[in-house]
Amino acid sequence: MNRKTFLNSVIGAFALGVTGFAASAQSGEPIKVGEINHYKRMAAFAEPYKQGIELALEEINADGGVLDRPLEFIFRDDQGDPGEAIKIAEELMTSEGTVMITGSILSNVGLAISSVAAEKGWVYLAAEPLADALTWSQGNPWTFRLRTSTYMQAAMLAEQAAKTDALKYATIAPNYAYGKDAVAAFKEVLTQLKPEVEFVGEQWPALFKIDAGAEVQALERSKPDAIYNVTFGPDLAKFVREGTTRGLFDGRTVYGLLSGEPEYLEPLADEAPEGWVVTGYPWYDFTEEDGANKLFVDGYQAKFDETPKLGSLVGYMTAQSIAAAISKAGSTESDAIRMAFEGLDVATPVGDITFREIDNQATMGAFVGKTMLKDGAGVMTDWTYLDGADYLPSDEEVTKLRPAE
């Protein structure tokens, strides 16, 4: 499949007779989408994410745009502040002519945008935030999530943990919505799969303010058989270095949510841990047999002369999803876009995904494997891609978790 054929398969299926995806020149004003993110505070993730969007937009608009109009993103920086994100969302929707909102990495910011979207009747595609509350306890008809949720990824790791002899677990996670959800989900699923497990210690460092030495000492005192780690970014780097120096990981398997993502693994260089079971993104291992994954990686490297991150993939899929939804809607009206997202199917580099009608959660999966050092850098090995649809609760369970609509 070549790149143009792949692009056509992504959005052409939703054209519904609209001729906007023809290769002819576009007409009309751009369709604007507001993108809110933490470009300064979390540049290592946000910038590759933005570049992924830009690559998708280039392909979409080269192939005729959406509804015969160019698709345009307006990028705004919220500095990782929920109040600032709400202010920007209101400006984008009322003053800048955007038809919907997307973005955010931090879950507390995503939840804030979701709340105002529900209040105002604006469509919000939460591209990055992982907290389960977004689609469950605080879910609403106007908020959709693209990326594999906390519960889904935690369930994937718990499944791997249940296959081992480890019975005593300790956890470490940032003390906010994402971290809390990640630990609760891992406990829930692992206990269901292996009732005899015991959780002997929990550490809750403040986000990006970890005292790694103290946390490592506390974990060691609990004498676990295995450790579940949810730290990321600079917190992960400090935790890995202190844990390695103090021997915390010796003889123990560590399960790392996000720890195999290039954004967080690459900065560790030759200090990257080995043998951790992680979720991540092994872009370097894709071959021609991996089809659309390889096409995306090659296209990204050709455009930006750098290797992709997981954020790059998520950004690309964000623009794909929005283009598909607006095309299916045949309109830029908020309610039409909202209804189009419900049950929306999108062809992406990782395969076909669906935005479930029951909870507005996409079925994007995750890559799970083990860390190892290769040529002085941390990579994932023995990885496999797990379909997100296989790690979501039943409709009956979701109706108990999500507010009635």
Secondary structure, 3 states (H helix, E strand, C coil): CCHHHHHHHHHHHHCCCCCCCCCCCCCCCCEEEEEEECCCCCHHHHHHHHHHHHHHHHHHHHCCCECCECEEEEEEECCCCHHHHHHHHHHHHHCCCEEEEEECCCHHHHHHHHHHHHHHCCCEEECCCCCHHHCCCCCCCCEEECCCCHHHHHHHHHHHHCCCCCCEEEEECCCCHHHHHHHHHHHHHHHHHCCCCEEEEEECCCCCCCCHHHHHHHHHHCCCCEEEECCCHHHHHHHHHHHHHCCCCCCCEEEEEEEECHHHHHHHHHHCCCCCEEEECCHHHCCHHHCHHHHHHHHHHHHHCCCCCHHHHHHHHHHHHHHHHHHHHCCCCHHHHHHHHCCCEEEECCEEEEECCCCCEECCCEEEEEEEEECCEEEEEEEEEECHHHHCCCHHHHHHHCCCC
